[in-house]
Amino acid sequence: MPTPPLDLAPITRHLRAMAGSRILITAVHHIPVFQVLQNGPKSLADLAQHLGLKERPAMVFFPALCALEMLAFNPEGNLTLTPLGRYLTQTQQPNLVGYTGLEKNDPGVLALTELLMNDGPKDTTNGVTYVKDDDAPSPMDDPEAARFLTLALAGRAEYLARVVAEKLPQRNGHLLDVAAGTGFYTYEWLLSNPKATATVFDRPEVLKVAKELLDIFRKSGRNGAAEVRQRVSFMPGDMLTDELPAADLILAASLFHDWPTKTCIYLTQKFARALKPGGELWVHDAFLHDSLDGPLAATDYSVMLFTGTKGRIYSRQEHREWFSQAGLISTAENFPTLMDYNLISARKPEYRIF
């Protein structure tokens, strides 16, 4: 029996832990969550309004503080201070308000505070880090930026790809890998499904790197790897505006977390239209608990995504609501992969012929 692969989650958790620290300091010294809640519980919406936070930063900020065990939802569904969180208020004596204040002027804390209060950067004339903005070109059309990010993500994708391919449906037909990046998920799935075909869809500059990585994959010496190139096509485009090819399976890996809720709903509906009857949409991502109180690995990741994209980490329930709105039938299954990622899916109904 093969040895299961080592889960590299501790590495990514340590990398992202700085996000949780900055959230905590911000909540004590810059956006006074603890000061407000020391007077009694508030609903998530009321607390956000009181603090001047829009929906997206609120859904990053408060779940993170819950995951840190400083806030909790009470039986009425309102946010309240935990016994631990009370030690970050001046009414609790002694407290650690002063001690956490040693880091209150950290540049990362100040930058995060500004982003939370403004729901992102004030200036988006050059786009938002690595995602396309409505009134600016996509940074991923810049050869240097596209190459840097795609290669930075390559190791993670390559490590995850075998596990993801094992958990995706084993079938003939056509896979559409949207915003595919490195293409590794597609290459591994094609290796496991020798009669299937696939389209790797992404920005042109990203696809240049994906093709290079396919050449390396083909020369790995693994059985069947050399002929994968014959069954994959590379389609440059913009998923927000361009038509998508029909597919039996669509894979959206680390995709929705880059976008605001409105765009996620739009993309889900677009993916549903591209699916053939009986086809399946698979989402590979980290997910919040449906109760919006963790897990810590997901909330730290959500904070990091918030600082560099237009999105955040969403819950499975939020994804399934999008699926339902798009006419897809969600499955109840959740398939863990590695590094705090999971797979969920939804199916397009078969057409009935009367």
TORSE-172545 format. One record per residue (C-alpha): residue number from 1; x, y, z. Coordinates in pm, whole numbers. Example, Ala and Ser with C-alpha at 12.3 -4.5 7.8 and 13.67 -1.06 7.14 Angstrom:
residues 2
    nr        u        v        w
     1     1230     -450      780
     2     1367     -106      714
This chain:
residues 354
    nr        u        v        w
     1        0        0        0
     2      156      335     -104
     3      260      574      170
     4       25      876      180
     5      195     1203       89
     6      317     1427      366
     7       74     1711      434
     8      263     2039      396
     9       -5     2235      583
    10      228     2331      871
    11      441     2529      626
    12      151     2726      481
    13       -3     2776      826
    14      319     2926      962
    15      349     3145      652
    16       -2     3283      697
    17        9     3315     1077
    18      131     3675     1047
    19     -216     3760      912
    20     -386     3648     1232
    21     -142     3846     1446
    22     -209     4162     1247
    23     -585     4111     1269
    24     -561     4081     1647
    25     -352     4397     1690
    26     -580     4588     1451
    27     -889     4486     1649
    28     -739     4607     1975
    29     -577     4932     1864
    30     -717     5056     1533
    31    -1067     4918     1470
    32    -1206     4896     1825
    33    -1390     4563     1818
    34    -1314     4476     2180
    35    -1403     4822     2303
    36    -1745     4801     2135
    37    -1826     4445     2244
    38    -1732     4505     2607
    39    -2071     4681     2625
    40    -2257     4369     2510
    41    -2309     4137     2209
    42    -2392     4265     1862
    43    -2498     4096     1541
    44    -2234     4067     1274
    45    -2417     4321     1058
    46    -2465     4568     1344
    47    -2103     4541     1454
    48    -1983     4597     1098
    49    -2204     4903     1062
    50    -2091     5042     1399
    51    -1725     5006     1295
    52    -1779     5136      942
    53    -1687     4809      771
    54    -1833     4689      442
    55    -1943     4328      388
    56    -1616     4184      255
    57    -1380     4320      525
    58    -1635     4227      792
    59    -1642     3869      663
    60    -1263     3860      680
    61    -1224     4039     1014
    62    -1483     3877     1242
    63    -1436     3509     1142
    64    -1062     3560     1197
    65    -1120     3691     1551
    66    -1352     3395     1619
    67    -1088     3151     1494
    68     -838     3320     1726
    69    -1087     3246     2010
    70    -1125     3614     2099
    71    -1486     3637     1977
    72    -1765     3382     1954
    73    -2123     3362     1835
    74    -2365     3329     2127
    75    -2682     3112     2112
    76    -2873     3407     1965
    77    -2623     3431     1677
    78    -2462     3753     1797
    79    -2090     3818     1835
    80    -1963     3838     2190
    81    -1629     3851     2370
    82    -1486     3522     2491
    83    -1325     3500     2836
    84     -992     3529     2655
    85    -1106     3829     2453
    86    -1203     4018     2768
    87     -833     4051     2852
    88     -805     4282     2551
    89    -1036     4541     2708
    90     -949     4819     2954
    91    -1232     4717     3187
    92    -1056     4388     3258
    93     -777     4433     3513
    94     -508     4334     3453
    95     -518     4314     3072
    96     -288     4281     2772
    97     -397     4593     2585
    98      -68     4767     2652
    99      138     4461     2569
   100      -27     4415     2227
   101       26     4788     2174
   102      398     4726     2137
   103      322     4623     1777
   104       40     4866     1697
   105      257     5076     1464
   106      392     4780     1270
   107      373     4875      897
   108      184     4555      816
   109      -75     4630     1084
   110     -124     4987      963
   111     -154     4873      600
   112     -411     4607      694
   113     -614     4860      894
   114     -634     5091      593
   115     -735     4805      363
   116    -1008     4691      603
   117    -1151     5040      642
   118    -1152     5101      266
   119    -1241     4747      148
   120     -913     4727      -43
   121     -660     4979     -172
   122     -771     5335     -238
   123     -584     5347     -569
   124     -672     5073     -819
   125     -556     5249    -1135
   126     -300     4972    -1192
   127     -538     4690    -1101
   128     -555     4495     -776
   129     -234     4296     -740
   130     -292     3980     -945
   131     -657     4012    -1048
   132     -824     4213    -1320
   133     -999     4536    -1226
   134    -1295     4678    -1415
   135    -1115     4994    -1519
   136     -756     4868    -1542
   137     -568     4602    -1740
   138     -504     4265    -1578
   139     -165     4258    -1405
   140     -146     3898    -1527
   141     -107     4030    -1880
   142      233     4167    -1778
   143      489     3897    -1872
   144      706     3950    -1566
   145      417     3954    -1315
   146      247     3655    -1477
   147      564     3451    -1478
   148      653     3541    -1119
   149      315     3445     -971
   150      264     3132    -1182
   151      605     2994    -1088
   152      556     3096     -724
   153      240     2882     -716
   154      388     2595     -917
   155      533     2396     -627
   156      207     2402     -433
   157        0     2306     -739
   158      236     2026     -842
   159      229     1878     -491
   160     -150     1894     -464
   161     -227     1785     -820
   162     -188     1409     -775
   163     -420     1403     -474
   164     -677     1624     -649
   165     -666     1406     -962
   166     -732     1096     -752
   167    -1041     1251     -595
   168    -1190     1400     -913
   169    -1423     1173    -1114
   170    -1244      911    -1322
   171    -1413      927    -1659
   172    -1383      994    -2029
   173    -1495     1328    -2162
   174    -1360     1681    -2154
   175    -1223     1876    -1858
   176    -1216     2256    -1857
   177     -960     2392    -1609
   178    -1052     2761    -1566
   179     -786     3007    -1450
   180     -566     2701    -1458
   181     -235     2869    -1381
   182       35     2602    -1399
   183     -195     2341    -1553
   184      -69     2071    -1316
   185     -419     1966    -1207
   186     -511     1904    -1569
   187     -192     1715    -1651
   188     -235     1480    -1355
   189     -603     1422    -1429
   190     -529     1337    -1792
   191     -263     1093    -1674
   192     -530      917    -1465
   193     -788      929    -1747
   194     -609      814    -2062
   195     -910      859    -2295
   196    -1009     1204    -2174
   197     -923     1547    -2315
   198     -888     1887    -2152
   199     -868     2263    -2206
   200     -638     2477    -1995
   201     -791     2826    -1988
   202     -604     3134    -1863
   203     -444     3463    -1963
   204     -197     3435    -2255
   205      113     3514    -2047
   206       17     3255    -1787
   207      -28     2990    -2055
   208      327     3046    -2177
   209      450     2927    -1839
   210      196     2642    -1826
   211      327     2509    -2156
   212      682     2512    -2023
   213      570     2318    -1717
   214      390     2066    -1938
   215      714     2002    -2125
   216      883     1925    -1793
   217      588     1704    -1691
   218      610     1511    -2020
   219      978     1437    -1962
   220      924     1304    -1608
   221      945      943    -1722
   222      610      855    -1566
   223      400      608    -1760
   224      176      797    -2005
   225      316     1144    -1928
   226      483     1185    -2266
   227      153     1168    -2457
   228      -52     1401    -2235
   229       34     1691    -2467
   230     -175     1531    -2743
   231     -491     1553    -2530
   232     -466     1905    -2387
   233     -534     2236    -2558
   234     -440     2581    -2429
   235     -706     2848    -2465
   236     -610     3208    -2391
   237     -885     3436    -2275
   238    -1065     3630    -2007
   239    -1312     3416    -1812
   240    -1511     3727    -1720
   241    -1587     3822    -2079
   242    -1497     3540    -2321
   243    -1707     3240    -2416
   244    -1606     2915    -2247
   245    -1592     2581    -2430
   246    -1842     2309    -2342
   247    -1715     2057    -2089
   248    -1812     1745    -1896
   249    -1613     1861    -1595
   250    -1511     2212    -1491
   251    -1240     2260    -1232
   252    -1224     2588    -1043
   253     -912     2555     -829
   254     -823     2847     -599
   255    -1041     3063     -821
   256    -1346     3198     -637
   257    -1138     3327     -346
   258     -990     3598     -573
   259    -1328     3761     -640
   260    -1612     3941     -460
   261    -1943     3765     -405
   262    -2115     3929     -703
   263    -1844     3806     -941
   264    -1852     3457     -786
   265    -2224     3434     -857
   266    -2170     3552    -1214
   267    -1888     3302    -1273
   268    -2085     3012    -1128
   269    -2370     3085    -1368
   270    -2126     3109    -1657
   271    -1966     2777    -1564
   272    -2312     2618    -1537
   273    -2392     2725    -1893
   274    -2066     2575    -2020
   275    -2134     2237    -1858
   276    -2294     1967    -2068
   277    -2609     1805    -1924
   278    -2499     1580    -1640
   279    -2166     1764    -1618
   280    -2002     1855    -1290
   281    -1843     2166    -1143
   282    -1564     2093     -895
   283    -1421     2358     -662
   284    -1085     2306     -494
   285    -1019     2563     -222
   286     -996     2635      147
   287    -1334     2695      310
   288    -1469     2875      614
   289    -1690     2680      852
   290    -2054     2741      767
   291    -2077     2887     1119
   292    -1822     3155     1011
   293    -1601     3101     1317
   294    -1293     2940     1161
   295    -1091     2735     1100
   296     -781     2938     1177
   297     -594     2812      870
   298     -876     2940      648
   299     -920     3274      823
   300     -547     3351      811
   301     -554     3266      441
   302     -860     3485      395
   303     -679     3784      546
   304     -384     3733      311
   305     -614     3706        9
   306     -801     4017      119
   307     -478     4218      107
   308     -394     4116     -250
   309     -715     4030     -433
   310    -1077     4140     -458
   311    -1197     3831     -273
   312    -1174     3628       47
   313    -1225     3272      167
   314    -1591     3165      152
   315    -1782     2890      329
   316    -1911     2576      162
   317    -2263     2702      226
   318    -2191     3021       33
   319    -2060     2817     -260
   320    -2364     2590     -252
   321    -2598     2888     -257
   322    -2422     3004     -575
   323    -2456     2653     -722
   324    -2830     2650     -649
   325    -2881     2995     -802
   326    -2709     2868    -1118
   327    -2941     2567    -1143
   328    -2680     2315    -1027
   329    -2744     2036     -779
   330    -2494     2040     -494
   331    -2357     1722     -342
   332    -2314     1693       35
   333    -1969     1538        9
   334    -1653     1720      108
   335    -1322     1567        1
   336    -1012     1687      192
   337     -693     1698      -10
   338     -382     1853      150
   339     -264     2188      291
   340     -611     2270      431
   341     -778     2243       89
   342    -1095     2052        7
   343    -1304     1959     -295
   344    -1679     2016     -328
   345    -1896     1970     -635
   346    -2230     2029     -802
   347    -2396     1863    -1101
   348    -2593     2005    -1393
   349    -2924     1820    -1434
   350    -2978     1599    -1736
   351    -3221     1734    -1992
   352    -3548     1545    -2009
   353    -3689     1450    -2347
   354    -4065     1401    -2357
